[in-house]
């Protein structure tokens, strides 16, 4: 079944502009975690913290400014396609540092190419 929406930043759907999309399910372990002298692994799983790595592009300079304004916020609610759940899930996130890539377009000079960013869950998955 085709996936119609991969990612929304607040209510801004960027699916049509996605060039790379990866969902990580990062496990965070408690301080009691590690190998004991017998060699056995022990510990407490604090939870799964989804992380979405994405490359996407902006249509133009105005679109880019709107997206970068969102990425500069301390936190952002996203709606992402979860492979585990097979549907859109809401997630309170903070974003990593981001990069805006430019490319040479010949006579047009440089144009915006892609934005690379990661969205990291603020809370464990429920």
C-alpha positions as a LaTeX table, in Angstrom:
\begin{tabular}{lrrr}
\hline
Residue & $x$ (\AA) & $y$ (\AA) & $z$ (\AA) \\
\hline
Unk1 & 0.00 & 0.00 & 0.00 \\
Unk2 & 1.53 & 3.35 & $-1.00$ \\
Unk3 & 2.40 & 5.84 & 1.72 \\
Unk4 & 0.85 & 9.23 & 0.99 \\
Unk5 & 2.38 & 11.28 & 3.83 \\
Unk6 & 5.87 & 10.72 & 5.29 \\
Unk7 & 6.42 & 13.88 & 7.29 \\
Unk8 & 4.66 & 17.05 & 8.39 \\
Unk9 & 6.41 & 19.84 & 10.29 \\
Unk10 & 3.54 & 21.11 & 12.41 \\
Unk11 & 0.98 & 21.12 & 9.57 \\
Unk12 & 3.44 & 21.75 & 6.72 \\
Unk13 & 3.55 & 18.56 & 4.61 \\
Unk14 & 7.05 & 18.15 & 3.14 \\
Unk15 & 6.45 & 14.64 & 1.72 \\
Unk16 & 6.62 & 15.74 & $-1.92$ \\
Unk17 & 10.09 & 17.19 & $-1.31$ \\
Unk18 & 11.67 & 14.23 & 0.53 \\
Unk19 & 14.79 & 12.76 & $-1.08$ \\
Unk20 & 15.83 & 10.50 & 1.82 \\
Unk21 & 13.80 & 9.33 & 4.85 \\
Unk22 & 15.00 & 7.06 & 7.65 \\
Unk23 & 13.28 & 6.18 & 10.93 \\
Unk24 & 15.52 & 5.03 & 13.76 \\
Unk25 & 14.20 & 3.38 & 16.89 \\
Unk26 & 16.88 & 4.30 & 19.40 \\
Unk27 & 16.98 & 2.39 & 22.68 \\
Unk28 & 18.00 & 4.35 & 25.76 \\
Unk29 & 19.26 & 2.23 & 28.65 \\
Unk30 & 19.39 & 3.03 & 32.37 \\
Unk31 & 22.53 & 3.59 & 34.41 \\
Unk32 & 22.31 & 0.02 & 35.75 \\
Unk33 & 23.07 & $-1.37$ & 32.30 \\
Unk34 & 26.15 & $-3.25$ & 31.18 \\
Unk35 & 28.03 & $-6.51$ & 31.43 \\
Unk36 & 28.53 & $-8.11$ & 34.81 \\
Unk37 & 31.60 & $-10.17$ & 35.73 \\
Unk38 & 29.96 & $-13.39$ & 34.50 \\
Unk39 & 29.72 & $-11.78$ & 31.06 \\
Unk40 & 25.94 & $-11.56$ & 31.13 \\
Unk41 & 24.21 & $-8.41$ & 29.84 \\
Unk42 & 21.86 & $-6.80$ & 32.36 \\
Unk43 & 20.02 & $-3.50$ & 32.50 \\
Unk44 & 16.85 & $-1.51$ & 32.35 \\
Unk45 & 15.44 & $-0.25$ & 29.10 \\
Unk46 & 14.29 & 3.34 & 29.68 \\
Unk47 & 12.45 & 3.34 & 26.36 \\
Unk48 & 12.46 & 3.66 & 22.60 \\
Unk49 & 13.10 & 7.18 & 21.30 \\
Unk50 & 12.27 & 7.53 & 17.59 \\
Unk51 & 14.66 & 9.53 & 15.47 \\
Unk52 & 13.80 & 10.63 & 11.94 \\
Unk53 & 16.70 & 11.44 & 9.60 \\
Unk54 & 15.57 & 13.26 & 6.49 \\
Unk55 & 16.88 & 15.02 & 3.42 \\
Unk56 & 14.40 & 17.21 & 1.59 \\
Unk57 & 14.37 & 20.32 & $-0.54$ \\
Unk58 & 12.55 & 23.62 & $-0.52$ \\
Unk59 & 10.65 & 24.93 & $-3.55$ \\
Unk60 & 12.22 & 28.40 & $-3.38$ \\
Unk61 & 13.76 & 30.95 & $-1.02$ \\
Unk62 & 10.45 & 31.75 & 0.70 \\
Unk63 & 9.71 & 28.07 & 1.30 \\
Unk64 & 13.25 & 27.61 & 2.63 \\
Unk65 & 12.85 & 30.51 & 5.07 \\
Unk66 & 9.58 & 29.05 & 6.40 \\
Unk67 & 11.18 & 25.64 & 6.91 \\
Unk68 & 14.33 & 27.05 & 8.54 \\
Unk69 & 12.19 & 29.14 & 10.91 \\
Unk70 & 10.55 & 25.90 & 12.07 \\
Unk71 & 13.91 & 24.11 & 12.39 \\
Unk72 & 15.31 & 26.94 & 14.52 \\
Unk73 & 12.62 & 26.43 & 17.18 \\
Unk74 & 13.64 & 24.74 & 20.43 \\
Unk75 & 11.00 & 22.05 & 19.88 \\
Unk76 & 8.64 & 21.05 & 17.12 \\
Unk77 & 5.69 & 18.71 & 16.83 \\
Unk78 & 5.99 & 16.52 & 13.77 \\
Unk79 & 3.75 & 13.90 & 12.24 \\
Unk80 & 5.81 & 11.09 & 10.77 \\
Unk81 & 5.09 & 7.78 & 9.09 \\
Unk82 & 5.98 & 5.09 & 11.61 \\
Unk83 & 6.97 & 1.77 & 10.03 \\
Unk84 & 6.14 & $-0.02$ & 13.29 \\
Unk85 & 2.59 & 1.32 & 13.40 \\
Unk86 & 2.02 & 1.67 & 9.64 \\
Unk87 & 0.50 & 5.11 & 10.08 \\
Unk88 & 1.21 & 8.75 & 10.93 \\
Unk89 & 2.24 & 9.30 & 14.54 \\
Unk90 & 2.59 & 12.64 & 16.33 \\
Unk91 & 5.88 & 13.25 & 18.04 \\
Unk92 & 7.26 & 16.09 & 20.14 \\
Unk93 & 10.84 & 16.56 & 18.95 \\
Unk94 & 13.89 & 18.72 & 18.96 \\
Unk95 & 15.94 & 18.90 & 15.81 \\
Unk96 & 19.61 & 18.35 & 15.27 \\
Unk97 & 21.85 & 20.93 & 13.70 \\
Unk98 & 20.86 & 21.14 & 10.07 \\
Unk99 & 22.63 & 21.71 & 6.79 \\
Unk100 & 21.43 & 23.48 & 3.67 \\
Unk101 & 23.19 & 22.24 & 0.56 \\
Unk102 & 23.55 & 24.36 & $-2.58$ \\
Unk103 & 24.33 & 23.15 & $-6.08$ \\
Unk104 & 25.61 & 24.79 & $-9.21$ \\
Unk105 & 22.89 & 25.20 & $-11.84$ \\
Unk106 & 24.95 & 26.57 & $-14.70$ \\
Unk107 & 23.77 & 29.94 & $-16.03$ \\
Unk108 & 21.31 & 30.23 & $-13.13$ \\
Unk109 & 24.18 & 30.24 & $-10.63$ \\
Unk110 & 23.71 & 28.43 & $-7.34$ \\
Unk111 & 20.32 & 27.07 & $-6.26$ \\
Unk112 & 19.07 & 25.42 & $-3.09$ \\
Unk113 & 19.54 & 21.69 & $-3.20$ \\
Unk114 & 18.68 & 19.81 & 0.01 \\
Unk115 & 18.25 & 20.29 & 3.72 \\
Unk116 & 19.53 & 17.54 & 6.01 \\
Unk117 & 18.18 & 17.31 & 9.55 \\
Unk118 & 17.26 & 14.80 & 12.25 \\
Unk119 & 14.20 & 15.00 & 14.48 \\
Unk120 & 14.77 & 13.37 & 17.89 \\
Unk121 & 11.94 & 12.42 & 20.20 \\
Unk122 & 11.67 & 14.40 & 23.44 \\
Unk123 & 9.95 & 11.52 & 25.21 \\
Unk124 & 10.01 & 7.76 & 24.97 \\
Unk125 & 7.47 & 6.12 & 22.74 \\
Unk126 & 4.29 & 5.13 & 24.52 \\
\hline
\end{tabular}
